[in-house]
């Protein structure tokens, strides 16, 4: 019979433990880098975001069908969707090339979009974000190397995603009142703007696309995109779609917002009234405080300098 050697048994147990730890580590890594295929989409996510990945697949499949039908664009491409599991991973993905206020982004040349996981970020509407970035991917994939004006690109993305925060007519009204409406061609530089100006650029983009659709219908939008794909310039594309050059269209849109948005900023005047009342109340309180202090100081001075009267002699 062989004798047992405690040292060897301990060594074997150590190897088994190491093997279990290594296997557990691999399993953990695998679960943190999962991929789900849904139609034209490969969705990459962490295990903790499995439910959001399934939801993304449903949202993207439905939006893909709607946008493709409306704009009459088809593609055989497969798009990669990355759901960032942490704030740090999303910031790393930005690589310092996009402003920090970026909520999500798409890279059409690589057929991918990067979004935040709703598990840790509640500032964005998940469906809106997915559809917004999908519009960018589909249209740019259809156009290839052809340029698409940024205002048209962002305006369509907002229209299809249904993002209410950019449908703020009051913001455009305020821009009219202050003479700060941004020329549509300058929206191309939106990523260089500070947050407030960028917000206005997105709001104007939606307003211009909404005017285009309500005035000339979806056929005009299709014609513009098709003409750009053919290599025509923006002026010729708009002449085909609307009968007017791009500059004429922009002036039409400006006239439209002047007629419909000019006084909308007055809807928020009640907010300014309450601020004014509050400021007036505080000002009155301060004046009253200093008035009381001045009266008290005068009383003290009167008491200090009041002449002493001689006491009457005793009888």
C-alpha positions as CSV (number, residue, x, y, z in Angstrom):
1,X,0.0,0.0,0.0
2,X,1.3,3.4,-0.9
3,X,1.7,5.9,1.9
4,X,-0.1,9.3,1.6
5,X,2.0,12.4,1.3
6,X,0.3,15.4,2.9
7,X,2.4,17.8,0.8
8,X,1.4,16.3,-2.5
9,X,-2.3,16.3,-1.5
10,X,-2.1,20.0,-0.6
11,X,-0.4,20.7,-4.0
12,X,-3.1,18.9,-5.9
13,X,-5.8,20.8,-4.0
14,X,-4.0,24.0,-4.8
15,X,-4.0,23.2,-8.6
16,X,-7.7,22.3,-8.5
17,X,-8.5,25.6,-6.7
18,X,-6.5,27.5,-9.2
19,X,-8.2,25.8,-12.1
20,X,-11.6,26.6,-10.6
21,X,-10.6,30.2,-10.2
22,X,-9.4,30.5,-13.7
23,X,-12.5,28.9,-15.1
24,X,-14.6,31.3,-13.0
25,X,-12.7,34.2,-14.4
26,X,-13.2,33.2,-18.0
27,X,-16.9,32.7,-17.4
28,X,-17.1,36.2,-15.8
29,X,-15.3,37.8,-18.8
30,X,-17.5,35.9,-21.2
31,X,-20.7,37.1,-19.5
32,X,-19.4,40.7,-19.5
33,X,-19.0,40.7,-23.3
34,X,-22.1,39.2,-24.8
35,X,-23.5,39.6,-28.3
36,X,-27.1,39.3,-29.5
37,X,-28.1,39.1,-33.2
38,X,-31.4,40.6,-34.2
39,X,-32.0,41.1,-37.9
40,X,-29.5,43.6,-39.2
41,X,-28.1,44.3,-35.8
42,X,-25.4,42.8,-33.6
43,X,-25.9,44.1,-30.1
44,X,-22.9,44.0,-27.7
45,X,-23.6,44.3,-24.0
46,X,-22.7,43.3,-20.5
47,X,-24.6,40.5,-18.8
48,X,-26.2,43.0,-16.4
49,X,-27.8,44.7,-19.5
50,X,-29.3,41.6,-21.0
51,X,-32.9,43.0,-20.7
52,X,-31.9,46.3,-22.3
53,X,-30.2,44.4,-25.1
54,X,-33.4,42.5,-25.9
55,X,-35.4,45.8,-25.7
56,X,-32.9,47.5,-28.1
57,X,-33.4,44.7,-30.6
58,X,-37.2,45.1,-30.6
59,X,-36.9,48.9,-30.9
60,X,-34.4,48.9,-33.7
61,X,-36.1,46.2,-35.7
62,X,-39.4,48.2,-35.7
63,X,-37.7,51.6,-36.4
64,X,-35.6,50.1,-39.2
65,X,-38.8,48.9,-41.0
66,X,-40.5,52.3,-40.6
67,X,-37.6,54.4,-41.7
68,X,-36.6,52.2,-44.6
69,X,-40.2,52.3,-45.9
70,X,-40.7,56.0,-45.5
71,X,-37.4,57.0,-47.1
72,X,-37.3,54.2,-49.6
73,X,-33.8,53.1,-48.6
74,X,-32.5,49.6,-48.2
75,X,-29.2,48.2,-47.0
76,X,-27.6,44.8,-46.6
77,X,-25.2,46.1,-43.9
78,X,-25.1,44.7,-40.4
79,X,-24.9,47.4,-37.7
80,X,-23.1,47.0,-34.4
81,X,-24.8,48.5,-31.3
82,X,-22.6,48.9,-28.2
83,X,-24.4,49.4,-24.9
84,X,-21.8,50.9,-22.5
85,X,-22.1,49.3,-19.1
86,X,-20.5,52.2,-17.1
87,X,-20.0,55.9,-17.4
88,X,-16.3,55.5,-17.6
89,X,-16.6,53.1,-20.5
90,X,-18.8,55.6,-22.4
91,X,-16.3,58.4,-21.8
92,X,-13.5,56.3,-23.0
93,X,-15.5,55.6,-26.2
94,X,-15.7,59.3,-26.8
95,X,-11.9,59.5,-26.8
96,X,-12.1,63.2,-26.2
97,X,-13.3,63.7,-29.8
98,X,-16.9,64.6,-28.9
99,X,-18.2,67.1,-26.3
100,X,-19.0,65.8,-22.9
101,X,-22.7,66.6,-23.3
102,X,-22.9,63.9,-26.0
103,X,-25.7,61.4,-25.0
104,X,-24.9,58.8,-27.7
105,X,-23.1,58.7,-31.1
106,X,-23.0,56.9,-34.4
107,X,-20.0,56.2,-36.7
108,X,-21.6,55.5,-40.1
109,X,-18.3,54.7,-41.7
110,X,-17.9,51.8,-39.3
111,X,-21.7,50.9,-39.1
112,X,-21.8,51.2,-35.4
113,X,-23.6,53.2,-32.6
114,X,-22.6,53.7,-29.0
115,X,-25.2,54.3,-26.4
116,X,-25.4,54.5,-22.6
117,X,-26.9,51.7,-20.5
118,X,-30.2,52.9,-19.0
119,X,-29.1,50.9,-15.9
120,X,-26.8,53.8,-14.9
121,X,-28.0,56.7,-17.0
122,X,-31.5,58.0,-16.8
123,X,-31.0,61.3,-18.5
124,X,-31.8,60.0,-22.0
125,X,-34.9,58.3,-23.3
126,X,-33.7,54.8,-24.4
127,X,-36.0,54.4,-27.4
128,X,-35.4,58.0,-28.6
129,X,-31.7,57.5,-28.4
130,X,-31.7,54.2,-30.4
131,X,-33.9,55.5,-33.2
132,X,-32.0,58.8,-33.4
133,X,-28.7,57.1,-34.0
134,X,-30.3,54.5,-36.3
135,X,-31.5,57.2,-38.6
136,X,-28.0,58.5,-38.9
137,X,-26.6,55.0,-39.7
138,X,-29.3,54.2,-42.3
139,X,-29.2,57.5,-44.2
140,X,-25.4,57.8,-44.3
141,X,-25.1,54.1,-45.3
142,X,-27.5,54.8,-48.2
143,X,-25.7,58.0,-49.3
144,X,-22.2,56.5,-49.0
145,X,-19.6,59.2,-49.3
146,X,-22.1,61.9,-50.2
147,X,-22.5,64.7,-47.7
148,X,-25.8,65.3,-45.9
149,X,-26.4,68.8,-44.4
150,X,-26.2,68.4,-40.6
151,X,-29.5,70.3,-39.9
152,X,-31.3,67.8,-42.3
153,X,-29.6,64.8,-40.7
154,X,-30.4,65.9,-37.1
155,X,-33.9,67.1,-38.0
156,X,-34.9,63.8,-39.5
157,X,-33.3,61.9,-36.5
158,X,-35.4,64.0,-34.1
159,X,-38.5,63.6,-36.2
160,X,-38.4,59.8,-36.3
161,X,-37.2,59.4,-32.7
162,X,-40.0,61.6,-31.4
163,X,-37.7,63.5,-28.9
164,X,-40.0,66.1,-27.3
165,X,-37.2,68.1,-25.8
166,X,-36.1,69.3,-29.2
167,X,-39.7,70.3,-30.2
168,X,-39.5,73.4,-28.1
169,X,-41.1,76.2,-30.2
170,X,-40.5,78.7,-27.4
171,X,-36.7,78.3,-27.8
172,X,-36.9,79.2,-31.5
173,X,-39.2,82.1,-30.6
174,X,-36.7,83.5,-28.1
175,X,-34.0,83.2,-30.8
176,X,-36.2,85.3,-33.1
177,X,-36.8,87.9,-30.4
178,X,-33.1,88.2,-29.7
179,X,-31.9,87.9,-33.3
180,X,-29.9,84.8,-32.6
181,X,-31.4,82.3,-35.1
182,X,-28.6,80.2,-36.4
183,X,-28.3,79.9,-40.2
184,X,-29.0,76.3,-41.1
185,X,-25.7,75.9,-42.9
186,X,-23.9,76.7,-39.7
187,X,-25.5,73.8,-37.9
188,X,-22.7,71.7,-39.4
189,X,-20.6,73.1,-36.6
190,X,-23.0,72.0,-33.8
191,X,-20.4,69.8,-32.0
192,X,-18.2,72.9,-31.5
193,X,-21.0,74.8,-29.8
194,X,-21.6,75.2,-26.1
195,X,-24.6,73.3,-24.7
196,X,-27.2,76.1,-25.0
197,X,-26.3,77.0,-28.6
198,X,-26.2,73.3,-29.5
199,X,-29.7,72.8,-28.1
200,X,-31.0,75.7,-30.2
201,X,-29.3,74.2,-33.3
202,X,-31.1,70.9,-32.8
203,X,-34.4,72.7,-32.2
204,X,-34.0,74.7,-35.4
205,X,-33.1,71.5,-37.3
206,X,-36.3,69.8,-36.2
207,X,-38.4,72.9,-37.0
208,X,-37.0,73.1,-40.5
209,X,-37.5,69.4,-41.2
210,X,-41.1,69.6,-39.8
211,X,-41.8,72.6,-42.1
212,X,-40.4,70.7,-45.0
213,X,-42.6,67.6,-44.3
214,X,-45.8,69.5,-43.6
215,X,-45.3,71.8,-46.7
216,X,-43.9,69.4,-49.3
217,X,-44.6,65.9,-47.8
218,X,-42.4,62.8,-47.5
219,X,-41.9,62.7,-51.2
220,X,-39.8,65.9,-51.1
221,X,-37.6,64.4,-48.4
222,X,-37.1,61.2,-50.5
223,X,-36.2,63.3,-53.5
224,X,-33.6,65.4,-51.6
225,X,-31.9,62.3,-50.3
226,X,-32.0,60.5,-53.7
227,X,-30.6,63.6,-55.5
228,X,-27.7,63.9,-53.0
229,X,-27.0,60.2,-53.6
230,X,-26.8,60.9,-57.3
231,X,-24.1,63.6,-56.5
232,X,-26.2,66.7,-57.0
233,X,-25.6,69.8,-54.9
234,X,-27.9,70.9,-52.2
235,X,-29.4,73.7,-54.3
236,X,-30.3,71.3,-57.2
237,X,-31.6,68.7,-54.8
238,X,-34.0,71.3,-53.3
239,X,-35.1,72.5,-56.7
240,X,-36.1,69.0,-57.6
241,X,-37.9,68.5,-54.4
242,X,-39.5,71.9,-53.7
243,X,-39.1,74.0,-56.9
244,X,-36.8,76.4,-54.9
245,X,-33.1,76.6,-54.1
246,X,-31.9,75.8,-50.6
247,X,-31.5,79.5,-49.8
248,X,-35.1,80.2,-50.9
249,X,-36.3,77.3,-48.8
250,X,-34.5,78.6,-45.8
251,X,-36.1,82.0,-46.3
252,X,-39.5,80.3,-46.5
253,X,-38.9,78.5,-43.2
254,X,-37.7,81.8,-41.6
255,X,-40.9,83.5,-42.7
256,X,-42.9,80.6,-41.4
257,X,-41.4,80.8,-37.9
258,X,-41.8,84.6,-37.9
259,X,-45.5,84.1,-38.5
260,X,-46.0,81.2,-36.1
261,X,-43.3,81.6,-33.4
262,X,-42.8,85.3,-33.0
263,X,-44.7,85.8,-29.7
264,X,-44.5,82.3,-28.3
265,X,-41.8,83.3,-25.8
266,X,-44.6,85.2,-24.0
267,X,-46.0,81.8,-22.8
268,X,-43.2,81.8,-20.3
269,X,-43.7,85.3,-19.2
270,X,-45.4,84.1,-16.0
271,X,-42.1,82.6,-15.0
272,X,-40.4,86.0,-15.4
273,X,-43.2,87.7,-13.5
274,X,-42.8,85.5,-10.5
275,X,-39.0,86.0,-10.6
276,X,-39.6,89.8,-10.7
277,X,-42.1,89.7,-7.8
278,X,-39.6,87.6,-5.7
279,X,-36.8,90.0,-6.5
280,X,-39.0,93.0,-5.7
281,X,-40.0,91.4,-2.3
282,X,-36.3,90.8,-1.4
283,X,-35.4,94.3,-2.4
284,X,-38.2,95.8,-0.3
285,X,-37.1,93.6,2.7
286,X,-33.6,94.9,2.4
287,X,-34.7,98.5,2.1
288,X,-36.9,98.0,5.2
289,X,-34.0,96.5,7.1
290,X,-31.7,99.4,6.4
291,X,-34.5,101.9,7.2
292,X,-35.0,100.3,10.6
293,X,-31.3,100.4,11.2
294,X,-31.1,104.0,10.3
295,X,-34.0,104.9,12.6
296,X,-32.5,102.9,15.5
297,X,-29.1,104.7,14.9
298,X,-30.8,108.1,15.0
299,X,-32.6,107.3,18.3
300,X,-29.3,106.3,19.8
301,X,-27.6,109.6,18.6
302,X,-30.5,111.6,20.1
303,X,-30.2,109.9,23.4
304,X,-26.4,110.4,23.4
305,X,-26.5,114.1,22.7
306,X,-29.6,115.1,24.7
307,X,-28.6,117.9,27.2
308,X,-28.8,117.0,30.9
309,X,-31.4,119.1,32.8
310,X,-30.5,120.5,36.3
311,X,-32.2,118.7,39.1
312,X,-34.4,121.1,41.2
313,X,-33.1,122.1,44.6
314,X,-34.6,120.4,47.6
315,X,-37.1,122.7,49.4
